């Protein structure tokens, strides 16, 4: 019997995934260890390999469809081998947004195949809940559809005069006349491209002479066409929106004099040491979190959960979004071990090799934009944490020391805190604790020997 190919469960929190691309097609030979397909989880793209050899007999789930983990997505076996009858798992759709101000979710629409209820002399429910109105069915005659297609316009914008609001050919002609379609000037290549991409030429602004629409105008309209967000961006949007709504943020900023530490790091680098500025910041944060366990906690608004270990999240920017790999038990690592683990996770993130479990469970996060030439910024707290540190660029700045103006390397740090469990005084002491450690050169000499 053919062997089912199962959608893996990549992490404890992963309940659904979507296939990005099948790297094998039906009928292809598959060797043990070959990559069958790639899967997009919450924040990464993972490769799924075959644990046995055979032929890819059937693809059950096509790319781009969210399905539950452990679902059958295909079959592997010998050519001609019987394939069990299986129905593709139902796609998991995103929940519909509720109307503003609605306190009760919409009731589900009855199934079209459900039996009709028997007549009753009295309603069984005293106050029935109104069902959401289904969008009106768009109806158009074949001749009208062909005319709209030839003219490369969107017929859904047309009000129909036929039976049940059906759009007929005369409606399309009237619409074209009202919109001045005869005066429209468009190059053949532009019209062909608009038709291919299913754009409405009446909605495209021509920038050539006399308002003529060119290929460049169509390409510009195509670039502005709404595109679905990737699963990764949807998860980022969902989590950060949740954080802003549920956690009252407040911000504390301090300036850190990095002059001595920058010089010391340069000396270490000349000796072959791999330390980065982020490593020193991460170590200072870990040490300070030990002193302020409340900042290493989290709340749901009813209870506070204290974390006995520091699982440090380090934000890594990728082309497709932001990921936050977590350094487990960072409070037990030396500076050298912290450097090695941070580099390993950052490399895996950029290569798309992070496992979902490596991106969950952080108790405090650092977002370092120092390499992007920013003076100051604030960050949004990751759900499940109580604070996040935003680190800006180190800049040469005139400062006053002992009543004298001098140039020093200054870096600004902003702590975003959840005001439900962290008050202003604690936030100030915490972020100043980090500053004091970064400015303590003797501490770093001790930790790097």
C-alpha positions in Angstrom: 0.0 0.0 0.0 1.2 3.5 -0.7 2.8 5.4 2.2 1.1 8.7 3.2 3.2 11.8 3.4 2.3 13.7 6.5 2.5 17.5 7.2 5.0 17.6 10.1 4.5 19.3 13.4 7.6 21.6 13.6 7.0 23.0 17.1 4.9 22.6 20.1 2.9 25.7 19.2 2.5 24.9 15.5 -1.1 23.8 14.7 -1.2 24.5 11.0 1.3 25.0 8.1 1.2 25.8 4.4 3.2 24.2 1.6 5.3 26.8 -0.2 6.5 24.6 -3.1 6.6 21.0 -4.0 10.2 20.2 -5.2 9.0 16.9 -6.7 6.1 16.4 -9.0 3.8 13.4 -9.4 5.7 10.5 -11.0 9.1 11.7 -9.9 11.5 9.2 -8.3 12.3 10.0 -4.7 15.4 8.9 -2.8 15.7 8.7 1.0 16.7 12.2 2.2 15.4 14.0 -0.9 13.6 17.3 -0.1 9.9 16.7 -1.0 8.5 20.2 -0.3 9.0 23.4 1.7 6.6 24.5 4.4 5.9 28.0 5.7 5.3 28.0 9.4 4.7 31.1 11.6 8.1 32.7 11.0 10.2 30.5 8.8 10.3 28.2 5.7 11.3 24.7 6.5 12.4 21.8 4.2 10.6 18.5 4.5 12.7 15.4 3.4 11.6 11.9 2.6 12.4 9.2 5.1 12.1 6.5 2.4 12.5 6.0 -1.3 9.9 5.4 -3.9 7.8 7.4 -6.4 5.7 10.4 -5.7 2.3 8.9 -6.6 -0.1 11.7 -5.7 0.0 15.3 -4.4 -3.1 15.8 -2.2 -2.4 19.4 -0.9 -1.3 22.1 -3.3 0.9 25.0 -2.3 -0.5 28.0 -0.5 -3.2 26.2 1.5 -3.1 26.2 5.3 -3.9 22.7 6.6 -3.6 21.2 10.1 -0.4 19.5 11.1 -0.4 15.7 10.8 -2.6 16.0 7.7 -1.9 13.7 4.6 -0.5 15.9 1.9 0.6 13.2 -0.6 1.5 9.6 -1.2 4.8 7.8 -1.9 5.1 4.2 -3.2 5.7 2.0 -6.2 4.4 3.0 -9.7 1.0 1.6 -10.2 0.5 0.9 -6.5 -3.1 1.5 -5.2 -3.6 4.9 -3.5 -6.1 5.0 -0.6 -9.1 7.3 -1.2 -8.4 10.4 0.7 -10.0 13.8 0.7 -7.8 16.9 0.8 -7.9 18.4 4.3 -10.1 21.4 4.6 -8.1 24.7 4.3 -7.9 26.7 7.5 -9.2 30.2 6.8 -8.3 33.2 8.8 -11.1 34.3 11.2 -13.4 37.0 9.9 -13.1 40.3 11.5 -16.0 41.4 13.6 -17.8 44.7 13.0 -16.6 47.5 15.2 -18.5 47.6 18.5 -19.9 44.1 18.1 -19.8 42.1 21.3 -21.3 38.9 19.9 -19.6 37.0 17.0 -21.7 36.3 13.9 -23.5 33.0 13.9 -22.4 30.5 11.3 -24.2 30.4 8.0 -26.4 27.3 7.7 -25.1 24.6 5.3 -26.6 24.6 1.9 -27.1 20.8 2.2 -28.8 20.9 5.6 -32.4 19.7 5.6 -35.1 22.4 5.6 -36.7 22.8 9.0 -40.3 21.4 9.4 -43.0 24.0 9.7 -43.8 25.0 13.2 -46.8 26.8 14.7 -44.6 29.0 16.9 -40.9 30.0 16.8 -38.7 27.8 18.9 -36.4 30.6 19.8 -38.0 33.7 21.3 -35.3 36.1 20.1 -33.4 34.6 17.1 -30.0 36.0 16.2 -30.0 37.7 12.8 -27.8 35.8 10.3 -25.1 37.8 8.5 -26.2 38.8 5.0 -24.4 37.0 2.2 -22.9 39.2 -0.5 -25.2 39.5 -3.5 -24.4 37.1 -6.3 -22.9 38.8 -9.3 -24.7 37.8 -12.5 -23.6 38.6 -16.0 -24.6 37.4 -19.4 -22.1 35.6 -21.6 -22.2 38.4 -24.2 -21.7 41.1 -21.6 -18.8 39.1 -20.0 -17.1 38.8 -23.4 -17.5 42.5 -24.2 -16.0 43.4 -20.8 -13.2 41.0 -21.3 -12.4 42.4 -24.8 -12.4 45.9 -23.4 -10.3 44.9 -20.4 -12.6 46.3 -17.7 -13.9 45.1 -14.4 -17.7 44.3 -15.0 -18.4 44.0 -11.2 -18.5 47.8 -11.1 -21.5 47.8 -13.5 -25.1 47.9 -12.2 -27.2 45.4 -14.1 -30.6 46.0 -15.5 -31.4 42.4 -16.4 -33.4 39.9 -14.3 -32.2 39.7 -10.6 -29.7 42.5 -11.4 -28.0 40.6 -14.1 -25.5 42.6 -16.2 -26.4 42.4 -19.8 -24.5 43.7 -22.9 -26.4 47.0 -23.1 -25.3 47.7 -19.5 -21.6 47.2 -20.4 -22.0 49.5 -23.5 -23.7 52.2 -21.4 -21.0 52.0 -18.8 -18.2 52.3 -21.4 -20.0 55.3 -22.9 -20.4 57.0 -19.5 -16.7 56.4 -18.6 -15.5 57.8 -21.9 -13.9 54.5 -23.0 -13.8 55.7 -26.7 -11.5 58.5 -25.7 -9.2 56.1 -23.9 -5.7 55.8 -25.5 -3.7 52.7 -24.7 -0.8 51.0 -26.4 -1.5 47.4 -27.6 1.3 46.0 -25.4 -0.2 47.8 -22.4 -3.6 46.5 -23.1 -2.4 43.0 -23.5 -0.5 43.2 -20.2 -3.5 44.6 -18.4 -5.7 41.8 -19.7 -3.1 39.2 -18.6 -2.9 40.6 -15.1 -6.7 41.2 -14.9 -6.5 44.9 -14.4 -9.2 47.4 -15.3 -7.8 49.8 -17.9 -10.3 52.5 -16.8 -8.6 52.6 -13.4 -5.1 53.1 -14.9 -3.8 56.7 -15.2 -1.9 57.3 -18.4 1.3 59.4 -18.0 2.4 59.5 -21.7 1.5 62.3 -24.1 -2.3 63.1 -24.1 -2.8 60.7 -21.2 -1.9 57.6 -23.3 -1.5 54.5 -21.2 1.8 52.7 -21.7 3.3 49.5 -20.4 5.0 51.5 -17.6 1.6 52.8 -16.4 0.2 49.2 -16.3 3.3 48.0 -14.4 2.9 50.8 -11.9 -0.8 49.9 -11.4 0.2 46.2 -11.0 2.8 47.2 -8.3 0.1 49.0 -6.4 -2.4 46.2 -6.7 -3.2 44.7 -3.2 -1.3 41.5 -2.6 -2.0 39.0 0.2 0.4 39.2 3.2 2.6 36.2 3.7 1.8 34.0 6.6 4.9 35.3 8.4 3.7 39.0 8.0 0.2 38.0 9.1 1.6 36.4 12.3 3.8 39.5 13.0 0.8 41.8 12.5 -1.4 39.7 14.7 1.1 39.4 17.6 2.2 43.0 17.6 -1.4 44.2 17.4 -2.2 42.0 20.3 0.7 43.4 22.3 -0.2 47.0 21.7 -3.9 46.4 22.6 -3.3 44.3 25.7 -0.1 45.7 27.2 0.0 49.4 28.1 3.4 50.5 26.9 5.6 53.2 28.4 9.2 54.2 27.4 12.4 55.2 29.2 15.4 56.3 27.3 19.0 56.7 28.6 22.3 57.6 26.9 25.3 55.3 27.3 28.8 56.5 26.9 30.3 53.6 24.8 33.7 55.3 24.2 35.8 53.1 26.4 33.9 49.9 25.5 34.3 50.6 21.8 38.0 51.1 22.2 38.3 47.9 24.3 36.3 45.9 21.7 38.7 47.2 19.0 41.6 45.9 21.0 39.9 42.5 21.4 39.2 42.3 17.7 42.8 43.0 16.9 43.7 40.0 19.0 41.2 37.8 17.1 38.3 37.9 19.6 34.9 37.6 17.9 32.9 39.9 20.2 30.3 42.3 18.8 28.7 45.3 20.5 25.5 43.3 20.6 27.3 40.6 22.7 28.2 43.2 25.4 24.7 44.6 25.4 23.2 41.1 25.7 25.5 40.2 28.6 24.7 43.5 30.3 21.0 42.8 29.9 21.3 39.3 31.2 23.2 40.4 34.3 20.7 43.2 35.0 17.7 40.9 34.5 19.1 38.8 37.4 18.9 41.9 39.6 15.4 42.8 38.4 13.4 39.5 38.1 10.2 41.4 37.7 11.3 42.6 34.3 11.9 38.9 33.4 8.3 38.2 34.2 5.0 38.3 32.2 1.3 38.9 33.0 -2.0 38.2 31.5 -3.6 41.0 33.5 -4.7 38.7 36.3 -1.5 36.9 37.4 2.2 37.4 37.1 4.4 34.6 36.0 8.1 34.8 37.0 10.7 33.1 34.8 13.6 31.4 36.7 15.9 31.6 33.6 16.6 34.3 31.1 15.7 33.2 27.6 17.0 36.1 25.6 15.4 37.1 22.3 17.5 38.8 19.7 15.5 40.4 16.8 16.9 39.5 13.4 15.7 41.4 10.3 15.0 39.4 7.2 13.7 40.5 3.8 10.3 38.9 4.5 10.0 40.2 8.1 11.4 40.1 11.6 12.2 37.0 13.5 13.2 36.7 17.2 15.3 33.6 17.9 15.7 32.9 21.6 19.0 32.1 23.4 17.9 29.5 26.0 19.3 29.9 29.5 21.3 32.9 28.6 21.9 33.5 32.3 24.1 30.4 32.4 26.3 31.3 29.4 29.7 33.0 29.4 30.2 36.0 27.1 32.0 33.7 24.6 29.2 31.2 24.7 26.6 34.0 24.3 28.5 35.2 21.2 28.6 31.7 19.7 25.0 31.0 20.3 23.8 34.4 19.0 25.9 34.0 15.8 24.5 30.4 15.3 20.9 31.5 15.6 21.4 34.6 13.4 23.0 32.5 10.7 20.1 30.0 10.8 17.6 32.8 10.7 19.1 34.3 7.5 19.3 30.9 5.9 15.7 30.1 6.8 16.7 27.2 8.9 15.3 28.2 12.3 13.0 25.6 13.9 9.8 27.0 15.3 10.9 26.1 18.9 13.9 28.3 18.4 11.6 31.3 17.9 9.4 30.8 20.9 9.8 31.1 24.7 11.9 34.2 25.0 11.4 36.1 28.2 13.1 39.4 27.2 14.0 40.8 23.8 16.7 43.1 22.4 16.1 44.9 19.1 19.4 46.4 18.0 19.2 48.9 15.0 22.7 50.2 15.7 23.9 49.2 12.2 21.1 51.2 10.5 22.1 54.7 11.6 19.2 55.6 13.8 19.4 58.1 16.7 16.5 56.7 18.7 13.4 54.4 18.4 10.9 52.5 20.4 10.0 48.8 20.1 6.8 46.9 20.7 6.9 44.3 23.4 6.6 40.7 22.3 3.5 38.9 23.7 4.5 36.8 26.7 7.2 39.3 27.8 7.0 42.4 29.9 9.7 44.6 28.3 11.9 45.0 25.2 15.1 47.0 24.8 15.6 49.2 21.6 19.2 49.9 20.9 20.2 52.7 18.6 23.4 53.7 16.7 26.5 54.7 18.5 27.4 58.3 17.4 30.2 60.7 18.2 28.4 63.4 20.2 29.6 66.5 22.0 29.0 66.1 25.7 29.9 67.9 28.9 32.3 66.1 31.3 33.7 68.0 34.3 32.4 71.3 32.9 34.3 70.6 29.7 32.8 69.9 26.2 34.3 66.8 24.6 33.4 64.3 21.9 32.3 60.9 23.1 30.7 57.8 21.5 27.1 57.9 22.7 24.4 55.3 22.2 20.8 55.7 23.2 18.7 52.8 24.6 14.9 52.9 25.1 13.2 50.4 27.3 9.5 49.6 26.4 7.8 48.3 29.5 4.4 46.8 30.3 3.0 49.2 32.8 0.8 46.5 34.4 3.8 45.0 36.2 6.7 47.5 35.7 6.4 51.0 37.0 8.5 54.0 36.0 11.0 53.9 38.8 11.7 50.2 38.2 12.1 50.7 34.5 14.5 53.6 35.1 16.6 51.6 37.6 16.7 48.6 35.2 17.8 50.5 32.1 20.4 52.5 34.1 21.7 49.2 35.5 22.4 48.2 31.9 24.0 51.5 31.2 26.3 51.3 34.3 27.5 47.8 33.2 28.2 48.9 29.7 30.3 51.8 31.0 32.2 49.6 33.5 35.3 48.7 31.6 36.7 46.7 34.5 33.7 44.4 34.3 34.4 43.6 30.6 38.1 43.0 31.3 37.1 40.5 33.9 34.5 38.7 31.6 36.9 38.5 28.6 39.9 37.0 30.4 
